[in-house]
Amino acid sequence: MSATAETRQGPAGAALGPLARPTRTAMRWAVRHGLPAVYLSRSARRGDPVGRLMRDRALREQPYETYEQVRARGPLSPSSLGWVTTAHPVAQEVLRSEQFGVGWDRSAAPKVIRWALEFGDDPGAAGVAEPPSMLVVDPPDHTRFRRLVSRAFTPRATAAFEPAIRRTADALLDDLERREATVDLIGTYAAQLPVLVIAELLGVPTERREDFLRWGAAAAATLDPGLPLRRYLAAERALRAMHGFLDEHFARLRRDPGEDLVSRLVTLPPEEALTDRELHATVLLLLGAGFETTVNLLGNAVVLLDAHRDQWDGLRADPAGWDGAVEEVLRLDSPVQLTGRTAKADVQLGGRTVRAGTRVTLLLGAANRDPDVFPDPSRFDVTRANAREHLAFSGGIHYCVGAGLARLEGVVGLRALSERFPELRVAGTPERRDLQTLRGFERLPVTLR
């Protein structure tokens, strides 16, 4: 790791020395994960379904029955995480409303929590769910960050990536043909395809792709509240390594910029330039989110299509249907299962009064199965006419900037896989990732022929 990463400044401006780090790490974990774990576990024991979803691994793997229990309570109901909704119209309203934001007012927190957050702040270990990440900041900062990166994800820019995605898919499939008949499709294909694509977009060395996958998994884990200490420490080690790599990558591109997105970000004119912390947060998010959604999309799609062989065969006969198939996978088994917003002022929502500062948790995986919007919602149907109305990519100003790229990777990657290995079948029991916010597979054994 670079010296820059080791000495990045803390909130008070002092370098984070090796003796201070363990204390800061313990404080960060306690506030962001330890206390939430205790609170959610207690709520789960008391029967709160949201607490159970966050703490019971069996429910993480199969959450949909519990989602229906929450739905039965009405369009907006109280939970351990504030208000919670499974209703598509309510979730959509919250995502699009200017009366809700992703941030929260720390000044309203108890003094000891505010102190702990400041003391534990460490840019060298910051994850994607910490400011100034685009994921958790509101305008005007969000507007500024998004404007700088959105040019790389316009429909025209995304479409231009299709030949490169197909070449990458074909190269990976060539390698699969030389392997044994049974492989882990996540490690050999579903994860490799999007990480190679995002590496090209961000100008990072593709030979570091295994590092990116490991770092991305660590960053993804920090989206869930209540991580055990050992898992948090592993995530922090990976995040420190990622920040160290980014220091070196930025320095290299400042010396020799290319045509990639990060080169543009590190060479912005002074009036637009990002601070070091903003630059790290933005690229960390793009690098992690740039393949996490697609990995889960591809794995979830293969399992669903294996269970519905008639639809797999139909798509092979008529490849024009892959666009609809990807939307139906995103709807039925959403790679992102939940998100949250905070009310900026008192607001009427779902027949309730939501007070300013109150959190609303949106169970996106449940909203995407709302029977009032999607008839027979638990049925997998790649020809579903309104599948694209799902909220898998969020909505409003925080709509996923890379949604178009993820969709394209899904369509190209699945079509190429079906053409090369038409007899592909799931072999054994796939292993789900132990995450609640993101839903996908850790391992997916398949027979190729």
C-alpha positions, 0 to 999 in steps of 0.5 A, spaced: 500 500 500 502 506 498 504 511 503 499 516 501 494 511 503 497 510 510 497 517 512 491 520 509 488 525 514 482 524 519 477 529 521 481 533 525 487 533 520 492 529 524 495 523 520 492 516 522 498 513 525 498 505 526 497 506 534 490 510 533 488 505 527 485 499 532 481 504 536 478 508 530 477 501 527 473 499 533 469 505 534 467 505 526 465 498 527 461 499 534 457 505 531 456 502 524 455 495 525 455 493 533 450 497 535 445 496 529 446 488 530 444 488 537 438 493 536 436 488 530 437 482 533 433 484 539 427 486 534 428 480 531 427 476 537 420 480 538 418 478 532 419 484 527 419 482 520 425 487 518 429 485 524 428 478 522 430 479 515 436 483 517 439 477 522 436 471 520 440 468 514 435 463 512 430 469 511 436 472 507 436 466 502 429 466 501 426 473 503 419 473 499 414 469 504 417 474 509 416 480 504 408 478 504 407 478 511 410 485 511 405 487 505 399 484 509 400 490 514 399 495 509 402 500 504 407 503 510 408 500 517 412 501 523 419 496 523 425 496 527 428 501 521 423 506 522 417 505 516 417 500 511 414 499 505 413 493 500 408 497 496 410 499 489 407 506 488 409 508 495 416 506 494 416 509 487 413 516 490 419 516 495 424 515 490 422 520 486 420 525 491 424 531 493 421 531 500 426 525 501 433 524 501 439 519 502 443 523 507 441 523 515 442 529 519 447 527 524 446 533 529 440 529 531 444 523 533 446 523 541 452 527 542 456 520 544 454 517 537 456 524 533 463 524 537 464 516 535 462 518 528 467 523 528 473 520 532 472 513 528 472 517 521 478 514 516 478 516 509 483 510 508 478 505 510 471 508 507 466 504 504 461 506 498 455 507 504 459 513 507 459 520 505 462 523 500 459 517 496 454 519 491 450 513 494 449 517 500 449 524 499 444 529 496 444 535 492 448 539 491 454 535 492 450 529 488 448 533 482 455 535 482 458 528 482 453 525 478 454 530 472 461 529 472 460 521 471 454 521 467 457 522 460 460 516 460 454 512 461 449 516 456 445 511 452 450 512 446 456 511 450 453 505 453 451 502 446 458 503 444 461 498 449 457 492 446 462 490 441 467 490 447 462 486 451 461 481 446 468 480 445 470 479 452 464 474 453 467 470 447 474 470 450 471 467 457 467 462 453 473 460 449 476 459 456 470 455 459 470 450 453 477 448 455 475 446 462 472 440 465 464 439 464 462 442 471 464 449 473 463 455 478 459 460 473 460 465 478 468 465 478 469 463 471 464 468 467 458 472 471 463 475 475 469 476 470 465 479 464 463 485 468 469 486 472 473 486 465 468 491 462 468 496 468 476 496 468 476 498 461 471 504 462 475 506 468 482 505 465 484 500 471 489 494 469 485 488 467 490 483 470 488 486 477 481 483 476 481 478 482 483 484 486 477 488 484 473 482 485 475 481 492 475 488 494 468 489 491 465 483 495 468 487 501 465 494 499 458 490 498 458 487 505 459 494 508 452 496 505 449 491 510 448 493 517 450 489 523 456 486 520 460 481 525 467 484 527 471 479 524 467 480 517 468 487 518 475 487 519 476 483 513 472 488 509 476 494 512 483 490 510 480 490 503 478 497 502 484 499 505 488 496 499 483 498 494 484 506 496 491 504 496 491 502 489 487 508 487 492 512 490 497 509 485 492 509 479 490 516 480 498 518 480 499 514 474 493 517 470 495 524 472 502 523 469 499 519 463 492 520 462 488 516 457 481 516 454 477 513 460 473 516 465 478 516 471 483 520 467 478 525 465 476 525 473 483 526 475 485 532 470 479 536 471 480 544 471 481 547 478 473 550 478 471 542 477 476 538 481 474 533 486 477 533 493 482 527 494 476 524 498 471 525 493 475 522 488 476 516 492 469 515 494 466 516 486 471 511 483 470 506 489 463 506 488 463 506 480 468 500 481 464 496 486 457 498 483 460 497 476 460 489 476 456 487 483 449 488 480 451 485 473 454 479 477 448 478 481 443 479 475 447 474 471 447 468 476 440 469 478 438 469 471 441 462 470 438 459 476 431 462 474 432 460 466 434 453 469 428 452 473 424 454 466 427 450 461 422 452 456 423 459 457 431 458 456 429 454 449 424 460 447 430 465 448 435 461 444 430 460 438 428 468 438 434 472 441 430 478 441 427 476 447 433 477 451 431 484 453 425 482 456 428 476 460 433 481 463 428 485 465 424 480 468 430 477 472 431 484 475 424 484 477 423 477 480 429 476 483 432 483 484 440 484 485 438 490 490 433 488 495 432 494 499 434 501 500 432 507 504 430 514 504 430 520 510 424 525 510 426 532 510 420 534 512 413 532 515 410 528 509 403 524 508 405 517 505 401 511 504 396 514 509 401 515 514 404 521 517 412 521 516 415 526 521 422 529 519 428 525 520 424 519 520 427 513 516 423 509 510 426 503 508 424 500 501 423 493 500 425 493 493 425 486 492 417 486 495 415 492 491 417 488 485 412 483 486 407 488 488 400 484 485 397 491 484 402 492 479 405 485 476 399 480 476 401 473 478 408 476 481 411 470 483 411 467 476 417 468 472 415 470 465 420 473 460 414 475 456 411 480 461 409 486 458 410 491 464 417 487 467 421 494 466 416 498 471 421 494 476 425 498 481 431 494 481 435 500 479 432 505 484 429 511 482 429 519 481 435 522 482 439 516 485 437 512 479 443 507 478 447 511 473 450 504 470 443 501 469 444 501 461 451 498 462 448 493 467 442 491 462 447 491 456 452 486 459 446 482 462 443 481 455 449 480 451 452 475 457 446 471 457 445 470 450 452 469 448 452 463 454 446 460 451 449 460 444 455 457 446 452 452 451 445 450 450 445 444 454 448 448 460 444 446 467 445 448 474 449 442 478 448 441 485 445 447 490 448 454 488 450 458 494 447 464 496 451 470 498 450 472 505 448 479 504 441 482 505 442 488 501 445 485 495 442 478 492 446 474 488 450 467 488 457 466 491 458 460 487 453 457 482 456 450 479 453 448 472 454 443 467 456 446 461 455 440 456 
